[in-house]
Amino acid sequence: MPVYKEKSGTWRVNYRYIDWTGANKQTTKRGFPTKREALAWEREQSIKLKASLDMTFGSFVDLYTADKKCRVRENTWRSKEHIIRTKILPFFKDRKIGDISSRDVVMWQNELLSAEQDNGEPYSQNYLKTVHNQLSAIFNHAVKHYGLLKNPAMLAGNMGKEEKVEMEFWTQEEYRKFSEAIMDKPLAYYAFEVLYWTGIREGELLALTPADFDLTAGTVSINKSYQRIDGKDVITDPKTPKSKRVIRLPDFLIDEMRECIRMLYGIEDDQRIFSFSKSYLHHEMDRGSEAAGVKRIRIHDLRHSHVSLLIHMGFSAVAIADRVGHESIDITYRYAHLFPSMQEEMAERLSGIRKKEMEETNHVSEKHG
């Protein structure tokens, strides 16, 4: 394939190939300082096109990106890409993916375990576990789809561990004090009302439009999420498939949302109701918490507060998971310490069964006495 020296003194490659549809394609890559580097790039493209495990790890990441990027939400991919670019590629980029061993992974882990962040602190256990899982996901993709015999990251074992974050929430009384403190800003008040009384996520709230509400039926449909990415408003699918759901609203919230939408004179059905930013919500959380004299919790902790309220009202984990859109009921069971113990009731009901059996036995004995 042609390699040319340009007038600037650098080299370019005209690379021709056949894509997955069978069509002939050509791409040009410029700016190589030497002919050797231009030819090396050309060889690597040929190896990558054949999906050969002689390709470098960096080339395989290009394939992994093409395979995966379109399958996850944009903000999710950005998090993955940052980890790959800053924590994984610097160590593995130029190594052949088929030659990377579990020992190589252990050496990489040791570097990260001894590394420090900009503030001089070591990386958290949660973050180390997340970084390792991303490396393992790349190798798993190679095993599943490209013929890699084994996952060296799995053989090396994980680093870091999941740290349990303390789950905070407001009681109903604490929320009442907070909500009264922010009533002077109606739109913020209505936003927090929806968060507390439905348990939806922050991004789901900020994506809501009038069309999502059926105030006659008393429901709101959760079918999208809002993100601010590179200074642009981005609407994506919700976090998980089960996040798409229809939530029944309490009567007072139906009335409040009717008033909220009426207040936004001229709003279109597809326009965002709560058109402010996440930072505005956080500011209002700061202001309201201080004014009400209640502990400051995260916006996401309002979701925990809703789940806590439903638990104390006696609803089952299955019913709660359905309302808040947990992908698995196991997530709901993370709140297990909040579910009231049923041990006493269980013992009483078991005693009742035995008592009934004995009464029936005595009755039969007396009858044939």
N, C-alpha and C positions, 0 to 999 in steps of 0.2 A: 504494500500500500504506500502511496506517494508520501515522501517526507521532503519538504522544501525549505531552503534557506531564504529568508525574506530580506528586504533592503535594510531593515533595522538591525540585521545581524542575528535575530532570533530565528527559531525554527517553527514550522507549522506542520501538522499532520492532517491530511484528507483521508478520513476513515470511512470506508464503505462496508455496509453490512446488510443482512436480511433480517427484518424484524419478525415478531411472532406471527404476523399475518401472512408472511411470505413476500412482503413488499421490499424492494431494494431501497435502502436509505443511505444517506451520507451525512457525516458531521465533520466539522473542522475544529481543531484545537490549536491555538496559537500561543506564542510567548515562551516556548522552551528555550533556555539559554544555550543548550548544546544539542547536537544531533543525537547523541547517545540517550539523552533524556526523552527526546521525541520518540525514538524507536522503542524505548522501554514502556512509554505510555501506550503506544500502539500495540505492543505484545500483551500488555495487561488487559486492554479492551477485548482482544481476541479470546483470552482466557476467560474473561468475565462473560462474554457472549456464549461461550460453550458451557457456562456454569461449572467450570472445572474447579476442584478444590486446590489447584495450584495458585488460584488467585489470592491476592493479599486480603487481609481482614478488612482493610479500608475499602477495597472494591466490593467485598461481600456486603458491607454496610450500605453501599449504594443500592444493591439488589434488595436488601432488607427494607430500605426506605421506600423503594418503588412498590414493594409488595404490601407494606403495612400502613404507609402514611394516609392513604385514602380510606382506611377502615376504622380510624379512630377520630375523635373530635380534635379540632385544630389545636386547642389549648393543651390537650393531652399529649399530642405529638410534640408540641414545643417543649414540654417538660422532658420527654424521652430524648429528643434531639440534643438538648442542652447537656444531659448526662452523658450521652454517647460522645459528643464533641469534646467535652472538657475533661471527662474522667476515664473514658475507655479508649478512644482513638489514639491519644498521645502515647499509650503504652503498646497497643497491638496493631496499629495502622499498617505498618510495612511488613508484618510477618504473614507468611502463608497460613491461611486459616486451617488447612489440613495438618499443619505442623505444630499448632499451639497445644501445649500439654497442660495437665492439671498443675504441674510444678510452675509453669509460667503464670497461671492464674493465682497461685499462692503468693508468688513474688509480687504480683500486681496488688493483691489484697494487702500485703505487708506495707507497701508504699502508701496506700490510702489510710491504713490504720495509724501510721505514724505522721501523716500529713496534718497540717493545720489550716484552718480557714483564715480569711483576712483579719479577723478579730483575734487571732491567736488561739482560738479554741479548737479542739479536735472535732471531727465530724460526728454527728449524733449517731447512735446505734440504728435508729430508724432509717436515716439517710444512707448509711453504709449498706444496710440490707436492701434498700431500693436500688442502689447502684449495682450491687451484685446480681440482683434479680434481672436487671436490664441486660447485663452481659450474658446471663444464662438464657434469656429469651432469644438473643441473637443466635447463640449456638443451637438452641432447640430448633429454630427455624431452619438452620443449615442441616440438622439431622433429619428433620421431617420432609424437607422439600429438595435438598441438594445432595443427599448421599453422604453427609458426614457421619462417620461411624459412631462417634460418642461425643457427649457434651463435657468438655474438660472443666467447665465451671461447676457442673453438678458433681463431678468426681472430687473437686477441690473442697466442696462443702461451702456453706454460706458464711458470710461475715456479717457482723452486726446482729441485732435482734430487734423484734418489734417491741417498742416501749409503749406501755399503756398510758394514754393521755387521760388525765382526770376529767371525768364527764361532769360538767357544771350545768345547772339549770336554775330557772326561777320558779318559785312557787306561784300559785295563782295570785296570792296577795302581793308578792313582789312585783309581778307583772302589772297588776292594777295600779300600783303606785307609779311605776314607770310610765304607763300609758297616760295617766293623768298629767304627768309632767311634760309630755310632748304634744298635748292637745292644741297648743298655740300654733302648731304647724300641721294643718289638717292632712296634707298628702303624706307626710312622714308618719302621722298617727295611723292612717289607713293601711300603710305599708306594714307597719309592725303588727297591726291587728291581724292581717292576713298571715304573716309569718307565725305568730303565736297560736292562732286558732285553727290553722290548717297543717302546720308542720312542714310546709314546702321549703325547698332550698332557696338560698339567696338569688342564684341565677335564674331559677324558675319564676320567682317573684318579679324580677326586673324584666322578664320577657313577656309578662302578661299583657294582653290586649283586651278591649271590650268584647271582641268576638269569642274569647275564651270563656266568658261568663254566660250562663243561662240562668238569669235571675228569676225566671218564672219557675223553672224546675229546681232552682236553688243549688246549682252545681258550678264548679270551675274545672275546665279541662287543662291538664298539665301535659303539654306536648312539645315544649321547646325550652331552651335555656339561653341566657344572655351572657356574653363575655365582651370585654373591651380589650382588643388586641391591636397593637401598633397604632393606637389612637383612633381605631375604627370600631363601630358597634358591630358585633358579630353574633348572629343567632344560630345556635346549633341544636342538635337533638339533645334531649335530657341525658343525664349521666349514664343511665342504664336502660335497657328495654322496659323493665318493669316500672321505671320512673314515669312512663306515659300512663296516665290514670285520670279518672274523673272523681273529684272529691265533693261530697255533699257538704254544704255550708250550714252552720247554725243560723237561725232566723235573724238574729241581730246583725250578723255579718252580711247577710243578703241585703238588709236595709242600708248598712254602711257602704257597701260597694255600689249600690244604686245611687246613693248620694255622692260618692266619690266620682263616678263616671259622669253624673249630671254636672258636677262642679267643673269638669274639664270641658268647657263649652267648645263644640266644634271638633272634638276628637274623632278621628276615623276609626272604623272597626279594627283595622290592622295596625294602629299606632300603639306604642307602648304607653301603658297607664302611668307607670312609675318610671319616668324618663330620666331620673337622676342617676348618679354613679354609685358604685359600692362604697366609695370613700365618703359620700354624703351620708349614707346609712350608718357607717361607723362613727361619723361625727355626731349624728343624732343619738346614737347609742351612748356615746360619752356624755353628751349634754344631759340626756334624760336620766341616766344612772346617777349622775352627780346630784341633779336637782331632786330626785326622788329619795336619795340616801340609800340606794340598794347596790349590791355588789355589781361590778362591771363584768358582764359575760360576753362571749363572742356572739356575732350574729348567728352563727351556726348552732349555738347553744339554745337558741329559741326553738329549734327543731327538737333538741333533747327535752326541752321544757314541755313541748306538746306531747311527746311520747310519755313522759313522766305523768302528765295530767291524765292521759288515757289509761295508763296502768292503774293509777289510784282510783279511777272511775270503774275499774273492774273489767276492762276489755281484754280479750285474749291476745296473745302474741301474733297469731295469724291475722286477726282483724286489724291490728295496729300496722303490721307489715304491709297489708293491702292498702291502707289509707296513706301511709307516708312513702310508699314506693320503694321499700327495701328489696334489693335483688334477691336476697335469701332470708328466710326466717331466722337463720343463725345470727344475722346482724341485729335483729330485734332482741335476741336472747342475750346480747351484750348488756342489756338493761336488766338482766335477771335479778340483780340485787335489789331492784325496785319492786319486783313483783311480790305481793304479800305471801307469806308462808301459808300453805293450805294444810299443813300437817295436822293441826287440831281438828279441822273439819273432816279430814280423811279418817282420822282415828274414830271420831264420833259416828261417821257413817258406816265404817266397818263394824263397829260395836253394834250398831242398829241392825245390820244384816245378821250377825250371830244371834242377837236377842230374838229376832223374828223367827229364825230357824228353831231356836229352843222352844218358843211359844207354840209353834206348829207341832213340834215333836210331842210336847206335853199334852196338847189337845188331842192328838191321835191316841196317846197312851190312855188318857182318861176315857176316851170313847170306847176303847176296847177293854177297859179295866174290868 
